[in-house]
């Protein structure tokens, strides 16, 4: 199973959002999302949390090489987003991710969220490659107070 398939198989949030994966390559990804009524805030615009989650999914796909080492995963160590224009119900957003820099186990990635030609948000993610947690590790983490 590729890293891309492994990520998506367990990503129930992205499935609920209805994210469509258009393209994934080493250091790059393109995904899309249609804004539904339950994704809109009290001002009638796409909720910032939805846009962040959408960009974060693109980040995950961009920083995990589809043919990468199955013993490791690359996760977010931090992220920032700038909201530049609103998006509305019924519009389709795209997010395109690109590697900016990778040194050792750390990386920086830029994600541009667009509605057509309009730049809706700029997301910068910082990553760290770690050993893939085992089922025991995940259970222990869930049991910790």
ChimeraX commands (.cxc) that place a marker at each C-alpha (Angstrom):
marker #1 position 0.00,0.00,0.00 radius 0.5
marker #1 position 1.42,3.41,-0.96 radius 0.5
marker #1 position 1.84,6.17,1.62 radius 0.5
marker #1 position -0.98,8.06,-0.14 radius 0.5
marker #1 position -3.40,5.14,0.19 radius 0.5
marker #1 position -2.35,4.55,3.81 radius 0.5
marker #1 position -3.01,8.19,4.69 radius 0.5
marker #1 position -6.41,8.28,3.01 radius 0.5
marker #1 position -7.55,4.87,4.30 radius 0.5
marker #1 position -7.56,6.11,7.89 radius 0.5
marker #1 position -8.41,9.77,7.30 radius 0.5
marker #1 position -12.08,9.94,8.21 radius 0.5
marker #1 position -12.03,13.76,8.42 radius 0.5
marker #1 position -10.92,14.12,4.79 radius 0.5
marker #1 position -13.51,11.55,3.73 radius 0.5
marker #1 position -16.25,13.48,5.58 radius 0.5
marker #1 position -15.09,16.71,3.94 radius 0.5
marker #1 position -15.42,15.02,0.53 radius 0.5
marker #1 position -11.87,15.79,-0.56 radius 0.5
marker #1 position -10.96,14.52,-4.01 radius 0.5
marker #1 position -7.30,13.67,-4.66 radius 0.5
marker #1 position -6.45,14.85,-8.16 radius 0.5
marker #1 position -2.67,14.27,-8.20 radius 0.5
marker #1 position 0.09,13.20,-5.81 radius 0.5
marker #1 position 3.81,13.06,-6.61 radius 0.5
marker #1 position 6.94,13.36,-4.46 radius 0.5
marker #1 position 6.84,16.85,-2.95 radius 0.5
marker #1 position 3.60,17.84,-4.69 radius 0.5
marker #1 position -0.17,17.31,-4.45 radius 0.5
marker #1 position -3.38,18.71,-5.91 radius 0.5
marker #1 position -6.76,18.14,-4.24 radius 0.5
marker #1 position -10.25,19.63,-4.51 radius 0.5
marker #1 position -13.29,20.19,-2.30 radius 0.5
marker #1 position -16.83,21.48,-2.84 radius 0.5
marker #1 position -18.05,23.78,-0.06 radius 0.5
marker #1 position -21.30,22.37,1.41 radius 0.5
marker #1 position -23.87,24.19,3.59 radius 0.5
marker #1 position -22.56,22.61,6.83 radius 0.5
marker #1 position -19.09,24.06,6.06 radius 0.5
marker #1 position -20.30,27.67,6.09 radius 0.5
marker #1 position -19.97,30.01,9.10 radius 0.5
marker #1 position -22.46,32.58,10.41 radius 0.5
marker #1 position -21.31,35.11,7.81 radius 0.5
marker #1 position -22.18,32.78,4.92 radius 0.5
marker #1 position -18.54,32.07,4.08 radius 0.5
marker #1 position -16.56,28.84,4.26 radius 0.5
marker #1 position -15.44,28.36,7.87 radius 0.5
marker #1 position -11.73,28.99,8.41 radius 0.5
marker #1 position -11.38,25.64,10.15 radius 0.5
marker #1 position -12.66,23.87,7.03 radius 0.5
marker #1 position -10.17,25.71,4.83 radius 0.5
marker #1 position -7.36,24.92,7.29 radius 0.5
marker #1 position -8.32,21.22,7.43 radius 0.5
marker #1 position -8.45,21.12,3.61 radius 0.5
marker #1 position -4.99,22.72,3.32 radius 0.5
marker #1 position -3.65,20.41,6.05 radius 0.5
marker #1 position -4.78,17.35,4.09 radius 0.5
marker #1 position -2.96,18.66,1.03 radius 0.5
marker #1 position 0.10,19.22,3.25 radius 0.5
marker #1 position -0.02,15.60,4.48 radius 0.5
marker #1 position -0.17,14.29,0.93 radius 0.5
marker #1 position 2.57,16.66,-0.24 radius 0.5
marker #1 position 5.08,15.82,2.49 radius 0.5
marker #1 position 4.60,12.02,2.40 radius 0.5
marker #1 position 6.27,10.51,-0.66 radius 0.5
marker #1 position 3.79,8.08,-2.31 radius 0.5
marker #1 position 6.62,5.51,-2.63 radius 0.5
marker #1 position 8.28,6.48,0.66 radius 0.5
marker #1 position 9.79,4.26,3.33 radius 0.5
marker #1 position 6.90,2.32,4.94 radius 0.5
marker #1 position 8.74,2.41,8.30 radius 0.5
marker #1 position 8.43,6.22,8.53 radius 0.5
marker #1 position 5.76,8.88,8.24 radius 0.5
marker #1 position 6.03,12.63,7.89 radius 0.5
marker #1 position 3.82,14.66,10.22 radius 0.5
marker #1 position 3.18,18.33,10.90 radius 0.5
marker #1 position 5.40,20.03,13.44 radius 0.5
marker #1 position 3.61,23.34,12.85 radius 0.5
marker #1 position 1.56,25.30,10.36 radius 0.5
marker #1 position 0.36,28.83,9.64 radius 0.5
marker #1 position -2.41,30.03,7.37 radius 0.5
marker #1 position -3.32,33.41,5.90 radius 0.5
marker #1 position -6.92,33.83,4.73 radius 0.5
marker #1 position -6.97,36.13,1.71 radius 0.5
marker #1 position -10.46,35.88,0.18 radius 0.5
marker #1 position -13.78,34.26,1.14 radius 0.5
marker #1 position -15.21,31.10,-0.37 radius 0.5
marker #1 position -18.92,30.28,-0.47 radius 0.5
marker #1 position -21.29,27.32,-0.51 radius 0.5
marker #1 position -21.34,25.58,-3.88 radius 0.5
marker #1 position -17.86,26.73,-4.87 radius 0.5
marker #1 position -15.09,24.23,-5.52 radius 0.5
marker #1 position -11.72,24.90,-3.95 radius 0.5
marker #1 position -8.40,23.45,-5.04 radius 0.5
marker #1 position -5.31,23.11,-2.89 radius 0.5
marker #1 position -1.91,22.69,-4.49 radius 0.5
marker #1 position 1.08,21.77,-2.37 radius 0.5
marker #1 position 4.78,22.10,-3.12 radius 0.5
marker #1 position 8.00,21.32,-1.29 radius 0.5
marker #1 position 9.95,24.48,-0.44 radius 0.5
marker #1 position 12.88,22.96,1.47 radius 0.5
marker #1 position 13.81,19.64,3.04 radius 0.5
marker #1 position 16.88,19.11,5.23 radius 0.5
marker #1 position 17.34,15.83,7.07 radius 0.5
marker #1 position 14.05,14.93,8.72 radius 0.5
marker #1 position 12.56,18.45,8.56 radius 0.5
marker #1 position 10.70,20.14,5.72 radius 0.5
marker #1 position 8.81,23.27,4.74 radius 0.5
marker #1 position 5.86,23.11,2.34 radius 0.5
marker #1 position 3.58,25.75,0.82 radius 0.5
marker #1 position -0.07,25.06,0.05 radius 0.5
marker #1 position -2.12,27.48,-2.06 radius 0.5
marker #1 position -5.91,27.23,-1.74 radius 0.5
marker #1 position -7.80,28.69,-4.70 radius 0.5
marker #1 position -11.32,29.13,-5.96 radius 0.5
marker #1 position -10.78,29.41,-9.69 radius 0.5
marker #1 position -8.06,32.04,-10.19 radius 0.5
marker #1 position -8.69,33.63,-6.76 radius 0.5
marker #1 position -6.17,32.84,-4.03 radius 0.5
marker #1 position -8.30,32.06,-0.96 radius 0.5
marker #1 position -5.54,31.09,1.49 radius 0.5
marker #1 position -1.81,30.51,1.82 radius 0.5
marker #1 position -0.74,27.73,4.20 radius 0.5
marker #1 position 2.85,27.04,5.23 radius 0.5
marker #1 position 3.49,23.70,6.89 radius 0.5
marker #1 position 6.55,22.53,8.75 radius 0.5
marker #1 position 7.14,18.79,8.85 radius 0.5
marker #1 position 9.14,16.17,10.69 radius 0.5
marker #1 position 9.75,12.60,9.54 radius 0.5
marker #1 position 9.38,10.06,12.34 radius 0.5
marker #1 position 9.26,6.31,12.84 radius 0.5
marker #1 position 5.79,4.95,12.04 radius 0.5
marker #1 position 4.01,4.33,15.37 radius 0.5
marker #1 position 3.07,0.72,16.06 radius 0.5
marker #1 position -0.42,-0.28,17.15 radius 0.5
marker #1 position 0.96,-0.67,20.69 radius 0.5
marker #1 position 2.35,2.89,20.57 radius 0.5
marker #1 position -0.99,4.28,19.39 radius 0.5
marker #1 position -2.92,2.40,22.10 radius 0.5
marker #1 position -0.54,3.60,24.81 radius 0.5
marker #1 position -0.88,7.19,23.61 radius 0.5
marker #1 position -4.68,6.94,23.64 radius 0.5
marker #1 position -4.63,5.56,27.20 radius 0.5
marker #1 position -2.40,8.36,28.53 radius 0.5
marker #1 position -4.17,11.00,30.65 radius 0.5
marker link #1:1,2 radius 0.2
marker link #1:2,3 radius 0.2
marker link #1:3,4 radius 0.2
marker link #1:4,5 radius 0.2
marker link #1:5,6 radius 0.2
marker link #1:6,7 radius 0.2
marker link #1:7,8 radius 0.2
marker link #1:8,9 radius 0.2
marker link #1:9,10 radius 0.2
marker link #1:10,11 radius 0.2
marker link #1:11,12 radius 0.2
marker link #1:12,13 radius 0.2
marker link #1:13,14 radius 0.2
marker link #1:14,15 radius 0.2
marker link #1:15,16 radius 0.2
marker link #1:16,17 radius 0.2
marker link #1:17,18 radius 0.2
marker link #1:18,19 radius 0.2
marker link #1:19,20 radius 0.2
marker link #1:20,21 radius 0.2
marker link #1:21,22 radius 0.2
marker link #1:22,23 radius 0.2
marker link #1:23,24 radius 0.2
marker link #1:24,25 radius 0.2
marker link #1:25,26 radius 0.2
marker link #1:26,27 radius 0.2
marker link #1:27,28 radius 0.2
marker link #1:28,29 radius 0.2
marker link #1:29,30 radius 0.2
marker link #1:30,31 radius 0.2
marker link #1:31,32 radius 0.2
marker link #1:32,33 radius 0.2
marker link #1:33,34 radius 0.2
marker link #1:34,35 radius 0.2
marker link #1:35,36 radius 0.2
marker link #1:36,37 radius 0.2
marker link #1:37,38 radius 0.2
marker link #1:38,39 radius 0.2
marker link #1:39,40 radius 0.2
marker link #1:40,41 radius 0.2
marker link #1:41,42 radius 0.2
marker link #1:42,43 radius 0.2
marker link #1:43,44 radius 0.2
marker link #1:44,45 radius 0.2
marker link #1:45,46 radius 0.2
marker link #1:46,47 radius 0.2
marker link #1:47,48 radius 0.2
marker link #1:48,49 radius 0.2
marker link #1:49,50 radius 0.2
marker link #1:50,51 radius 0.2
marker link #1:51,52 radius 0.2
marker link #1:52,53 radius 0.2
marker link #1:53,54 radius 0.2
marker link #1:54,55 radius 0.2
marker link #1:55,56 radius 0.2
marker link #1:56,57 radius 0.2
marker link #1:57,58 radius 0.2
marker link #1:58,59 radius 0.2
marker link #1:59,60 radius 0.2
marker link #1:60,61 radius 0.2
marker link #1:61,62 radius 0.2
marker link #1:62,63 radius 0.2
marker link #1:63,64 radius 0.2
marker link #1:64,65 radius 0.2
marker link #1:65,66 radius 0.2
marker link #1:66,67 radius 0.2
marker link #1:67,68 radius 0.2
marker link #1:68,69 radius 0.2
marker link #1:69,70 radius 0.2
marker link #1:70,71 radius 0.2
marker link #1:71,72 radius 0.2
marker link #1:72,73 radius 0.2
marker link #1:73,74 radius 0.2
marker link #1:74,75 radius 0.2
marker link #1:75,76 radius 0.2
marker link #1:76,77 radius 0.2
marker link #1:77,78 radius 0.2
marker link #1:78,79 radius 0.2
marker link #1:79,80 radius 0.2
marker link #1:80,81 radius 0.2
marker link #1:81,82 radius 0.2
marker link #1:82,83 radius 0.2
marker link #1:83,84 radius 0.2
marker link #1:84,85 radius 0.2
marker link #1:85,86 radius 0.2
marker link #1:86,87 radius 0.2
marker link #1:87,88 radius 0.2
marker link #1:88,89 radius 0.2
marker link #1:89,90 radius 0.2
marker link #1:90,91 radius 0.2
marker link #1:91,92 radius 0.2
marker link #1:92,93 radius 0.2
marker link #1:93,94 radius 0.2
marker link #1:94,95 radius 0.2
marker link #1:95,96 radius 0.2
marker link #1:96,97 radius 0.2
marker link #1:97,98 radius 0.2
marker link #1:98,99 radius 0.2
marker link #1:99,100 radius 0.2
marker link #1:100,101 radius 0.2
marker link #1:101,102 radius 0.2
marker link #1:102,103 radius 0.2
marker link #1:103,104 radius 0.2
marker link #1:104,105 radius 0.2
marker link #1:105,106 radius 0.2
marker link #1:106,107 radius 0.2
marker link #1:107,108 radius 0.2
marker link #1:108,109 radius 0.2
marker link #1:109,110 radius 0.2
marker link #1:110,111 radius 0.2
marker link #1:111,112 radius 0.2
marker link #1:112,113 radius 0.2
marker link #1:113,114 radius 0.2
marker link #1:114,115 radius 0.2
marker link #1:115,116 radius 0.2
marker link #1:116,117 radius 0.2
marker link #1:117,118 radius 0.2
marker link #1:118,119 radius 0.2
marker link #1:119,120 radius 0.2
marker link #1:120,121 radius 0.2
marker link #1:121,122 radius 0.2
marker link #1:122,123 radius 0.2
marker link #1:123,124 radius 0.2
marker link #1:124,125 radius 0.2
marker link #1:125,126 radius 0.2
marker link #1:126,127 radius 0.2
marker link #1:127,128 radius 0.2
marker link #1:128,129 radius 0.2
marker link #1:129,130 radius 0.2
marker link #1:130,131 radius 0.2
marker link #1:131,132 radius 0.2
marker link #1:132,133 radius 0.2
marker link #1:133,134 radius 0.2
marker link #1:134,135 radius 0.2
marker link #1:135,136 radius 0.2
marker link #1:136,137 radius 0.2
marker link #1:137,138 radius 0.2
marker link #1:138,139 radius 0.2
marker link #1:139,140 radius 0.2
marker link #1:140,141 radius 0.2
marker link #1:141,142 radius 0.2
marker link #1:142,143 radius 0.2
marker link #1:143,144 radius 0.2
marker link #1:144,145 radius 0.2
view
